[in-house]
Amino acid sequence: MYFFVLLLAVVFIVVLPSRKRRKQHQELLKAITPGDTVITVGGIVATVVAREESTFVLQLNENSDSHMRVLISAVQGASLKTQEGAQNA
């Protein structure tokens, strides 16, 4: 009996919040469009130039023409244009 209560507690404390974070991250990745600034898991901060099926093309520096292609799954976070506009307003 105690085992089932403990198992239920683990589900509510560990599994459900993890699922919620994963869903929020997937929604963030879907919302990224060209012009948004992203941070990769490697710590690279760049601007999205194009979105392809499974990759982003990132511009590393505004003043140069250096580009980098990364997997969508390698993006850790983003600063979306729409979020910045809402914060500044």
C-alpha positions as CSV (number, residue, x, y, z in Angstrom):
1,M,0.0,0.0,0.0
2,Y,2.8,2.4,0.9
3,F,4.6,1.6,-2.3
4,F,1.6,2.8,-4.4
5,V,1.4,6.0,-2.4
6,L,5.1,6.6,-2.9
7,L,4.8,5.8,-6.6
8,L,2.0,8.3,-6.9
9,A,4.0,11.0,-5.1
10,V,6.9,10.5,-7.5
11,V,4.6,10.8,-10.5
12,F,3.2,14.2,-9.2
13,I,6.6,15.5,-8.1
14,V,8.9,14.4,-10.9
15,V,7.1,13.2,-14.0
16,L,4.3,15.8,-14.5
17,P,6.5,19.0,-14.1
18,S,9.1,17.5,-16.5
19,R,6.4,16.8,-19.0
20,K,5.1,20.4,-18.7
21,R,8.6,21.9,-19.2
22,R,9.1,19.7,-22.3
23,K,5.8,20.8,-23.8
24,Q,6.7,24.5,-23.1
25,H,10.1,24.0,-24.8
26,Q,8.5,22.4,-27.9
27,E,6.0,25.3,-28.1
28,L,8.9,27.8,-27.9
29,L,10.8,26.0,-30.7
30,K,7.7,26.1,-32.9
31,A,7.3,29.8,-32.3
32,I,10.8,30.8,-33.4
33,T,10.9,32.7,-36.6
34,P,13.7,34.5,-38.6
35,G,14.9,37.6,-36.7
36,D,14.6,36.0,-33.3
37,T,17.7,35.6,-31.1
38,V,18.4,32.1,-29.8
39,I,20.8,30.4,-27.4
40,T,22.1,27.0,-28.3
41,V,23.0,24.3,-25.8
42,G,26.7,25.1,-26.6
43,G,26.2,28.7,-25.4
44,I,26.2,30.3,-28.8
45,V,24.0,33.4,-29.1
46,A,22.9,34.1,-32.6
47,T,20.0,35.4,-34.8
48,V,17.8,33.1,-36.8
49,V,18.1,33.8,-40.5
50,A,16.1,30.9,-41.9
51,R,14.1,27.9,-40.6
52,E,14.3,24.6,-42.4
53,E,12.7,21.2,-41.8
54,S,15.0,20.1,-38.9
55,T,17.5,23.0,-38.7
56,F,17.9,26.7,-38.2
57,V,20.4,28.8,-40.1
58,L,21.9,31.3,-37.6
59,Q,23.8,34.5,-38.2
60,L,26.6,34.7,-35.7
61,N,27.4,38.4,-36.0
62,E,25.3,41.3,-37.3
63,N,28.4,42.9,-39.0
64,S,29.6,39.8,-40.8
65,D,28.2,37.3,-43.2
66,S,29.1,34.2,-41.0
67,H,26.3,31.7,-40.8
68,M,25.9,28.4,-39.0
69,R,23.4,25.6,-39.3
70,V,22.2,23.9,-36.1
71,L,19.6,21.3,-35.3
72,I,16.3,22.7,-33.9
73,S,16.8,20.4,-30.9
74,A,20.1,22.2,-30.1
75,V,18.3,25.4,-29.3
76,Q,18.0,25.9,-25.6
77,G,16.2,29.2,-25.4
78,A,15.1,32.2,-27.4
79,S,14.3,35.8,-27.2
80,L,11.3,36.2,-29.5
81,K,10.6,39.5,-31.3
82,T,7.0,39.4,-30.1
83,Q,8.0,38.9,-26.5
84,E,10.5,41.8,-26.6
85,G,7.8,44.1,-28.1
86,A,5.4,43.2,-25.4
87,Q,8.0,43.8,-22.7
88,N,9.0,47.2,-24.1
89,A,5.4,48.4,-24.4
